[in-house]
């Protein structure tokens, strides 16, 4: 059997209009910790790969969880961005400790919160899942599967 090539997932990245506004959800409601925030350099690789006009000065914020370092990023692109197209093409999926508290916090910020659904895993466990759309149109799916009793 041939060796598989090296692969490690580094992080997800969402474009947002305002990092501070986005942190109200990602840090204050979801519980991410800010690892660092910095101004993006003029030659940032994000300009060509996200097709961002270089006259738009970006900032970059990297987020961690208690057990996962630098697993999420927010790239601030000030000004108007076109709406996220439908169907949505990406989401982050997060296990949370308190679905109801996260939903209430997201709603208080003005985020779209979908109706809760019952989650059935491939291995027969049952839990909760809820979709949340942040203020920039990015999809976050949260879930919780109670421990077997």
C-alpha positions in Angstrom: 0.0 0.0 0.0 1.4 3.4 -1.0 1.9 6.1 1.6 -0.7 8.8 1.5 0.6 12.3 0.8 0.8 14.6 3.8 -2.4 16.6 4.6 -3.4 18.8 7.6 -6.4 21.1 7.8 -5.1 24.5 8.9 -8.2 26.7 9.1 -11.4 28.0 7.5 -11.6 31.7 6.5 -14.6 33.9 6.0 -14.7 37.3 4.4 -16.5 40.0 6.6 -17.1 43.7 6.3 -16.0 44.5 9.8 -13.9 42.3 12.1 -15.1 43.9 15.3 -18.7 43.4 14.3 -18.0 39.8 13.3 -16.3 39.1 16.6 -19.5 39.8 18.4 -20.7 36.5 17.0 -17.5 34.5 16.6 -15.8 35.5 19.9 -18.6 36.7 22.2 -21.4 34.2 21.3 -19.6 31.2 19.8 -16.6 31.3 22.1 -13.7 31.6 19.8 -10.5 33.2 21.2 -8.6 35.8 19.2 -5.1 34.5 18.5 -4.1 37.7 16.7 -5.3 40.4 14.4 -3.1 42.2 11.9 -3.3 44.5 8.9 -2.9 42.5 5.7 0.1 43.5 3.6 -0.4 45.1 0.2 1.0 41.9 -1.4 -1.3 39.5 0.5 -2.2 36.4 -1.3 -5.8 37.0 -0.3 -6.1 39.7 -2.9 -5.8 37.5 -6.0 -7.4 34.3 -4.6 -10.5 36.0 -3.2 -10.5 38.5 -6.2 -10.4 41.5 -3.9 -9.5 45.0 -5.3 -6.1 45.9 -4.0 -7.3 49.4 -3.1 -9.4 47.8 -0.4 -7.2 47.6 2.8 -7.8 44.4 4.6 -7.3 43.1 8.1 -7.0 39.5 9.2 -8.0 37.9 12.4 -7.1 34.4 13.4 -9.3 32.5 16.0 -8.6 29.6 18.2 -10.7 27.4 20.5 -9.6 26.1 23.9 -8.4 22.9 22.2 -7.6 24.0 18.6 -5.2 26.7 17.7 -5.7 29.1 14.8 -8.5 27.0 13.3 -10.6 29.9 11.9 -9.9 33.2 10.3 -11.8 36.3 9.4 -10.6 38.6 6.6 -12.0 42.1 6.8 -12.9 43.6 3.4 -14.4 47.0 4.3 -17.2 48.4 2.1 -19.9 46.6 0.1 -19.5 43.0 -0.8 -22.0 41.3 -3.1 -24.5 39.0 -1.3 -23.5 35.4 -0.8 -25.1 33.4 -3.7 -27.7 30.6 -3.2 -27.4 27.8 -2.7 -24.8 28.6 -0.1 -21.5 27.0 -1.0 -19.8 26.6 2.3 -20.3 26.4 6.0 -18.4 25.8 9.2 -19.8 23.2 11.5 -19.2 23.6 15.2 -20.0 21.5 18.2 -21.2 23.8 21.0 -22.1 23.2 24.7 -25.3 25.2 24.8 -27.3 25.4 21.6 -30.1 27.6 23.1 -27.6 30.2 24.4 -25.8 30.4 21.1 -29.0 30.8 19.2 -30.2 33.5 21.6 -26.9 35.4 21.3 -26.9 35.2 17.5 -30.5 36.4 17.3 -29.8 39.3 19.6 -27.0 40.4 17.2 -29.5 40.3 14.3 -28.2 37.1 12.7 -30.6 34.8 10.9 -31.2 31.7 13.0 -32.9 28.7 11.4 -35.3 26.5 13.2 -33.7 23.7 15.2 -33.6 20.3 13.7 -33.1 16.9 15.2 -29.7 15.6 14.2 -29.3 11.9 13.5 -25.7 10.8 13.1 -24.4 8.0 10.9 -23.8 5.9 14.0 -27.3 6.3 15.5 -26.8 9.1 17.9 -29.4 11.9 18.2 -28.8 15.5 18.9 -29.7 19.1 17.9 -28.5 21.2 15.0 -29.2 24.8 14.0 -28.0 26.9 11.1 -26.9 30.5 11.8 -26.1 33.1 9.1 -23.7 35.8 10.3 -24.2 39.4 9.4 -22.1 39.0 6.2 -24.0 36.0 4.9 -21.6 33.3 6.0 -23.2 30.0 7.3 -22.4 28.5 10.6 -24.0 25.2 11.6 -24.0 24.4 15.3 -24.8 21.1 16.9 -24.8 19.2 20.1 -25.1 15.5 20.7 -25.8 14.7 24.4 -23.5 12.1 26.0 -25.0 8.6 26.1 -26.7 8.2 29.5 
